[in-house]
Amino acid sequence: MPVLVESLTAGYPGVTALEDVSLGLAPATVTALLGANGSGKSTLFSALLGMVPASKGRIRIFGTDSARARRRNLVSYVPQHEVIDPTFPVTVEQVVMMGRYPHMGFLRLTRPADRDAVDHSLEQTRLSDIRRRSIGELSGGQRKRAFVARALAQRAPLMLLDEPFAGVDRTSEQLITQVLHDLKSSGTTVLISTHHLEGVHSLADEVILLHRKVLAAGPPKVVLTDEKLAQAFGEALS
Ligand SMILES: Nc1ncnc2c1ncn2[C@@H]1O[C@H](COP(=O)(O)OP(=O)(O)OP(=O)(O)O)[C@@H](O)[C@H]1O
């Protein structure tokens, strides 16, 4: 099992963002994590990345803990927001090459395999034509695709994407959806968080409804019922 979360409780001083959360992600599947604002989606990503500690329970990623899984390049991650300085002169291809850093030595010498991975990731996200443009000059959708391309270049067997469709145009949304389908076909396990219900049926094999606890988990047609969605989105977190 690529990801196994067992009775996880985690959060911040004075805030229990996740309570007794258990879930599993099967190999080569796309799972959508759905929940209202503040339901704990980003915190779950942080916990899977080893950035928020568990106060109870545990996480196993390919049989090891989160920190070790990252060090072994088993996990790639597309954050919800990436803080970038628009005046900092970094190009699209340089951003994507950063995805190769885990494969490089201390001196970060690029090898043909690194350049091939970058070229392919730029093609998959349709950014080849603007690869030399500064990242600060891109639209929100193009910038999101650049961060998806960086994660693709990493070629890790698990990819986490926090709100990949938030604030992107229709073209970028379709491209990212295609990338997720391709990843699954190539054996990668994918977890995305979203609060957009549209498209989840065709995109996800499994859906997890989160509201600090797991309210429901399973195939979209089982989980996405009016009653369960009202529970997840209709009630304020108490
Ligand atoms: N760094 C932090 N320090 C303290 N509390 C936090 C921090 N980050 C999140 N929280 C709190 O933890 C809870 C879960 O937040 P989280 O960001 O995980 O939710 P989310 O489902 O990702 O929300 P959104 O859809 O708005 O991104 C919220 O009550 C939030 O206020």
The ligand as an ORCA input file, in Angstrom:
! r2SCAN-3c Opt
* xyz 0 1
  N      -0.179     27.003     10.610
  C      -1.318     26.893     11.303
  N      -1.385     27.259     12.594
  C      -2.517     27.137     13.310
  N      -3.674     26.646     12.816
  C      -3.676     26.269     11.527
  C      -2.505     26.367     10.715
  N      -2.819     25.895      9.462
  C      -4.117     25.526      9.519
  N      -4.635     25.746     10.744
  C      -6.003     25.423     11.198
  O      -6.190     24.022     11.050
  C      -7.499     23.740     10.556
  C      -7.407     22.976      9.241
  O      -6.826     23.834      8.262
  P      -6.332     23.304      6.828
  O      -5.566     24.433      6.207
  O      -5.670     22.005      6.987
  O      -7.734     23.105      6.085
  P      -8.041     22.970      4.538
  O      -9.095     21.917      4.433
  O      -6.795     22.773      3.764
  O      -8.675     24.391      4.219
  P      -8.703     25.219      2.817
  O      -9.671     24.506      1.915
  O      -9.228     26.552      3.270
  O      -7.303     25.284      2.296
  C      -8.200     25.088     10.442
  O      -8.939     25.284     11.630
  C      -7.066     26.072     10.329
  O      -7.447     27.329     10.843
*
